[in-house]
């Protein structure tokens, strides 16, 4: 049982949810500590004003998060690291999705329900690092497909990278493991950048060698962009992951 982790997981969530925000493109409207006006109204059992949202305390936010997110993903029954993955994902995108991403990491049916099969798989997981990384990769795949990615994507990606590194730190409590994962992420960046560069050179070379008409160059250029864009995006995210792992390793070593 890891009920003791609730405060640590909550602190992580609050760090990324931030303070009072009323972003015009956020469908939740005014929020504070990640709590929307509608959610606060439900908690208090009455309508609330934006001023009340702005005045929301961390203590009240914690009272709201526990039953609505932590308990729904059964964070208190999950191993160190798995609890954060499900909880932070649940806060960001809904408890069922938080559970679903953990299930994908575990390789069980991703139905969003923390039932006996999922619990057994979580308890018997051999390599928690791999499970955490797969779960966070599934979360990133979902977020990239959202229409609001252009507005919030950078922050979401940084949050997922930090959640992954923090969860691995909780699961292993090893600076050595974190340093090793940072090195793996850096190597992935080099490989993806090299692949992107190689694709660009190959595309230009093919155009020149074939002696195709001028307009075909635009077609080939567009095809090259389509091919290399995912590589570049993965490289950028792996760079974020490497930085997050390094930061956690330094925190443990100090």
C-alpha positions in Angstrom: 0.0 0.0 0.0 1.4 3.4 -0.9 -1.2 5.8 0.6 1.8 7.6 2.1 2.7 8.8 -1.4 -0.4 10.9 -1.9 1.2 14.1 -0.7 4.3 13.6 -2.9 2.1 12.8 -5.9 -0.2 15.8 -5.1 2.9 18.1 -4.9 4.0 16.9 -8.3 0.5 17.6 -9.8 0.2 21.0 -8.2 3.6 22.0 -9.6 2.4 21.4 -13.1 -1.2 22.7 -12.6 0.1 26.0 -11.3 -1.9 28.8 -9.8 -4.8 30.8 -11.1 -5.3 30.6 -14.8 -8.2 31.8 -17.1 -7.0 30.8 -20.5 -9.5 31.6 -23.3 -8.7 28.3 -25.1 -9.0 26.1 -22.0 -12.4 24.5 -22.1 -12.4 24.2 -18.3 -12.4 28.0 -17.9 -11.0 29.6 -14.8 -8.8 27.2 -12.8 -6.6 27.3 -9.7 -4.2 24.5 -8.7 -5.9 22.6 -11.6 -9.3 22.8 -10.1 -12.0 24.2 -12.4 -14.8 26.5 -11.3 -17.3 23.7 -12.0 -15.4 21.2 -9.9 -15.1 23.6 -7.0 -18.8 24.3 -7.2 -19.5 20.6 -7.0 -17.2 20.2 -4.0 -18.9 23.1 -2.1 -22.4 22.2 -3.3 -23.2 25.7 -4.6 -22.2 28.0 -7.5 -18.9 29.8 -7.1 -17.3 32.9 -8.5 -14.0 33.3 -10.3 -12.8 35.2 -7.2 -13.5 32.1 -5.1 -11.6 30.0 -7.6 -8.7 32.4 -7.4 -8.7 32.2 -3.5 -8.7 28.3 -3.5 -6.1 27.0 -1.0 -3.7 24.0 -1.6 -5.4 22.3 1.3 -8.8 22.5 -0.3 -7.4 21.4 -3.6 -5.9 18.3 -1.9 -9.3 17.5 -0.4 -10.8 17.6 -3.9 -8.1 15.7 -5.7 -8.1 12.7 -3.3 -11.7 11.4 -3.9 -12.0 12.6 -7.5 -8.7 11.3 -8.8 -6.4 9.5 -6.4 -9.1 7.2 -5.0 -10.6 6.6 -8.5 -7.2 5.4 -9.9 -6.7 3.5 -6.6 -3.4 5.3 -6.0 -3.2 3.9 -2.5 -3.1 0.3 -3.9 -0.4 0.9 -6.5 3.3 0.5 -6.2 5.7 3.5 -6.0 5.8 5.3 -9.4 2.7 3.5 -10.8 0.6 5.7 -8.5 2.0 8.9 -9.9 1.6 7.8 -13.5 -2.1 7.0 -13.0 -2.8 10.0 -10.8 -1.1 12.7 -12.8 -2.5 11.3 -16.1 -5.9 11.2 -14.4 -5.7 14.8 -13.3 -4.6 15.9 -16.7 -7.0 13.9 -18.8 -9.5 12.1 -16.6 -9.1 9.1 -14.2 -10.1 6.5 -16.8 -7.4 7.7 -19.2 -4.9 7.7 -16.4 -5.7 4.1 -15.6 -5.8 3.2 -19.3 -2.3 4.5 -19.9 -1.0 2.5 -17.0 -2.7 -0.5 -18.4 -1.0 0.0 -21.7 2.3 0.1 -19.9 1.4 -3.1 -18.1 0.2 -4.8 -21.3 -3.3 -5.6 -20.1 -6.7 -4.7 -21.5 -6.9 -0.9 -21.5 -10.5 -0.4 -20.4 -9.8 2.3 -17.9 -10.9 0.3 -14.9 -8.5 -0.5 -12.1 -9.9 -4.0 -11.6 -8.3 -7.3 -10.3 -6.5 -8.1 -13.6 -4.8 -4.7 -13.7 -4.0 -4.7 -10.0 -2.5 -8.2 -10.3 -0.4 -7.1 -13.3 0.7 -4.0 -11.4 1.7 -6.0 -8.3 3.6 -8.6 -10.4 5.3 -6.2 -12.8 9.0 -7.2 -13.2 10.5 -4.0 -14.7 8.6 -1.0 -13.4 10.8 1.4 -15.3 9.7 -0.1 -18.6 6.0 0.0 -17.5 6.3 3.6 -16.6 8.0 4.6 -19.9 5.4 2.7 -22.0 2.5 4.3 -20.1 4.0 7.8 -20.6 4.6 7.1 -24.3 0.9 6.1 -24.6 -0.1 9.3 -22.9 2.1 11.4 -25.2 0.5 9.7 -28.3 -3.0 10.7 -27.0 -2.0 14.3 -26.2 -0.4 14.9 -29.6 -3.7 14.0 -31.3 -5.7 16.7 -29.4 -6.9 19.8 -31.3 -5.5 22.0 -28.4 -1.9 20.5 -28.8 -0.7 23.7 -30.6 -1.7 25.8 -27.6 -0.8 23.5 -24.7 1.5 20.8 -26.3 4.8 22.1 -25.1 3.7 22.3 -21.5 2.0 18.9 -21.7 5.2 17.3 -23.1 7.4 18.8 -20.4 4.9 17.6 -17.8 4.9 14.0 -19.2 8.7 13.9 -19.3 8.9 15.1 -15.7 6.2 12.7 -14.6 8.1 9.8 -16.2 11.4 10.7 -14.6 9.7 11.4 -11.2 7.9 8.1 -11.3 11.1 6.2 -12.2 12.8 7.9 -9.3 10.0 6.9 -6.9 10.1 3.3 -8.2 13.9 2.8 -8.1 15.2 5.4 -5.7 18.4 5.1 -7.6 20.5 8.0 -9.1 22.4 5.4 -11.1 19.2 4.2 -12.9 18.2 7.8 -13.6 21.6 8.7 -15.1 21.4 5.5 -17.2 18.0 6.5 -18.5 19.2 10.0 -19.3 22.0 8.5 -21.4 19.5 6.3 -23.2 17.3 9.3 -24.0 20.3 11.3 -25.3 21.3 8.4 -27.5 17.8 8.2 -28.9 18.0 12.0 -29.7 21.3 11.4 -31.7 19.8 8.5 -33.6 16.6 10.4 -34.5 18.5 13.5 -35.6 20.8 11.3 -37.7 17.8 9.5 -39.3 16.1 12.8 -40.0 19.3 14.2 -41.6 19.8 11.0 -43.7 16.2 11.2 -44.9 16.7 14.8 -46.1 19.9 14.0 -48.0 18.4 10.9 -49.6 15.3 12.9 -50.7 17.4 15.6 -52.4 19.7 13.0 -54.0 16.8 11.1 -55.4 15.4 14.2 -57.0 18.7 15.1 -58.7 19.5 11.6 -59.8 16.1 11.0 -61.4 16.2 14.2 -63.5 12.5 14.9 -62.7 10.8 18.1 -63.7 11.1 21.1 -61.3 7.6 20.8 -59.7 8.5 17.3 -58.5 11.0 18.8 -56.1 8.2 20.3 -54.1 6.4 16.9 -54.0 9.6 15.2 -52.7 10.3 18.0 -50.3 6.8 17.6 -48.8 7.2 13.8 -48.6 10.6 14.4 -46.8 8.9 16.8 -44.3 6.2 14.2 -43.6 8.8 11.6 -42.9 11.2 13.6 -40.8 8.6 15.5 -38.7 7.9 12.6 -36.4 11.6 12.0 -36.0 12.2 15.6 -35.0 9.3 15.6 -32.6 10.6 12.4 -31.0 14.1 13.9 -30.8 12.7 17.0 -29.0 10.7 14.9 -26.5 13.7 12.6 -25.8 15.8 15.7 -25.1 13.1 16.7 -22.6 13.2 13.2 -21.1 17.0 13.3 -20.8 16.9 16.7 -19.0 14.2 15.5 -16.6 16.1 12.3 -15.7 19.3 14.3 -15.1 17.5 16.7 -12.9 16.0 13.9 -10.8 19.4 12.2 -10.6 21.0 15.4 -9.2 18.1 15.7 -6.7 18.7 12.2 -5.4 22.5 12.7 -5.3 22.4 15.9 -3.3 
